Amino acid sequence: LPCYVGGELYGHVDAAFNGEEPKYLNAPGAWAHSCFLFWDEALRLSKRWAKKNNTKKFVVVCEGPASALALLRWGIPAVACLGVKNWTEAKAVQLASSFDVVFACGDGDTPGYEFNDSVKNDLRGITKTKKLKLRKGLDPAMFGKKDKAWLLDVIEDFTAISEEDEHKAVKIVADAKTGACLVAVDPRYFRPTEVETLLGDPTKARERLGWVPKITLEEM
């Protein structure tokens, strides 16, 4: 499977199995530790799914490319991590900043269950996470109609937006010392294309114009 970064071929990934030990060969080292396969496609599908079904944005995190591709073929947002050895805290942050719900879907074997545990543990307290424990010997690339129906039911249950979610204020600024909420926004007032982060630097205004703020953040 070719891996493209910025439109350029970066390397190839092949899956080889030795008993219950999946190994991803020729995976580009630093890239595999910091990136997911099919990330852009998963983002696009997740946004479309959430808009069409009025749900939270979600993604299914798989171990290998074949598993993620099988779900993508059904229109389910999915990415490939390239095995438990390539799961990192940086990837956890990447998921949490882009999706409301993360489903960990390792293969039905010991490494797969360890993968699910790693994803769940690193996302604990950061974003809603659900482990999908597959029966022994099963992986998403082998899903039949019953498996697909089961997965869709789980997704529906865990991504539904409750009335409480719709009206819950989102804390966007917190006190660095106490953690107390300083600024909160009702999600009903978010614009469809709202930017996630908008920062300004007043350094030039201070240095060149002598500007100084009259009101502190706490006073606001």
N, C-alpha and C positions, 0 to 999 in steps of 0.2 A: 504494500500500500504506500503510495508516494505521500510525503508530507511537504506541504507548501507553506512558506513563510513570506509574507509580503509579495506573493505571486511568483516566488522563485522556489525551485525544487531544493529542499534542504536535506532530504534523506529518505530512506525507506524503512518500513516497519513490517516484520513478519512474525507470526506467532508460532512457536514450537512448543510441544507438550511432552513432558517427561514425567509420567505418572500424574501427580496432581500439582506439578510445578510449572505454571505458565511462564514462558520467557519471551520477551519481546526483543528480537534481534535487530541489530543495526539502527536502533532508536537513537536519534541524535541526543547526546547526553544532556547538556544544559537546557536545550529546548524541551526535552521530554519532562524535565523536572519543573518547568515553569509554565508549560502550555498544555492545553487540551486539544485533541483532534476534534474537528467539526464544531468549534466554538461559535463561529459566526452563524452557521446554520442553526444551531441550537438557540441562539439569541433571537434570531428572526422568527423561528417557529414558536418560541415561548411567548413572544409579544403578540403574535397572531392568535395563538390559542387563548391567551388571557382575554383579548379583546372580543373574540368570537363567543367564548363560553362564560365570560364575566368571572374569571377565576384569578388566583394569584399567579404570578410568573413562576415557573418551575423548570427543573431540568433533571434528567435521569443520568447519573454518573456511572458509567460502565468501566470494566477493566480494559477490554480490548476493542479494536476497531470493528470487528465483525458484529459484536453485540450492539454497539452504538448504531451502526448502519442499519441493522434490522429494525430498530425502533424508529430511526429517522425515516425509514421507508414507509412507516405507518403514520408519519406526521407527528410523532412524539419527540419533543426536544430531548436530545441525548448527546453526551460527549464521551470520549474515550480518554482514560487516564494513563493507559499503558502499564497497568499492573500496580500492585500495592507498593512496590519499591519506588515508583515514580510519583506516589502521593506525597505532597508536601504541604506545610502550613501556608505557603504562598498560594497554592491552589485553593485552599479553604477560603482565604480572603477574597480571591477572585470570584468564587462562587457566591459568597455572602453578599458581595457588592453588586451582584447582577440579578440574583434570583431570590424570590420570597420563600420558596420551598425547594429542598434538594432531596432527591431520592437516591440512596446508595444501592446500586444493583450489581454487586459482584457475582461471579459465577457460583454455581452450587458445589463448591469444594472448599477445603480448608483455607487456601489463600484468598478465595472469594469472600468467605466469612470474615477473615482478618481485615480485608479491604473495607468491608462495610463498617466494621468497628472503628477503624481509623478515621473514616469520613465522619461518622457520627460523633466521635469524641472531639475531633478538631473543630466541628461546627456547633458543639454544645453551647448554648447560651448566646450564639451569634445569629443563627437563622434556623428556621424550622426544618428538621431533618427526619427522614423515615428510612429505616433499613428494610430492604426487600430481600428476605432470606429465601432463596430459591431451593427447591428440593435437590437432593444429591444428584450430581451429574448433569444438571440443567444449566444452560446459559441463554440469554435473550435471543441469540441467533437461532436457537432451537425452539422458540416459542410456537405453540399451536394456537388454535382459536380460543381454547379455554384459558390458556396462560395470558393471552392478550386481553381477554375480557376481565380477568382478575386484575391485571395491571391497570386497566382503565378505571375500574371501580375504586381502586386504592387512590389513584390520582384524583379522581372526582371528590373523594372524601377529604383528602388532605389539602386540596387547593381551593375549596369552596370559600367564598368571602362571606363572612357572617355580618349581621347588622352592626355588631360591635366593631368589627374590623373597619367597616365603611366610615364610622364616625369617630374612630380612635385617633386622637391627635398624635402626630409624628414629631418626636423630639429631634430638633435639628441643631440646637446649640445647648451645650451643657457646661456647667461650671467645672473648670479643670480640677479644682480641689475637692469639692463636695459631690460632684456628679449631679447636682440638682439641675432641673430643666430651666433654662433661661428663655428659650424661644421654641414654640411649638406651632405646628401648622395642621389644620384640619385637612386630611387627604382629599376631601371633596373639592378643594380649591387648587389642587395641582393641575397644571396645564398638561395636555397630552404629550407635548414635546419638551417638558420641563428638563433643564439641565440638572445633573446630579450634584455638581459642585461649581460654585461661582465665587471666585476669590478676587480681591482687589489689593493692591499694594500701594499704600499712601506715602512711600518713602520719598519719591520725587517731589510730592506736594510739600512735604516737611522741609526737605533740603533746599529746594529752589524758591518756594513761595513763603516759607516760614509758617506754614499751616500747622495748627495744633488742634486736636479734637476738644470740644467743650463739654461733650457728654460721653461718659464711659459706657461700656457695654452693660455693666451692672445697673447703671442708672436708666438705661433704655427699658 
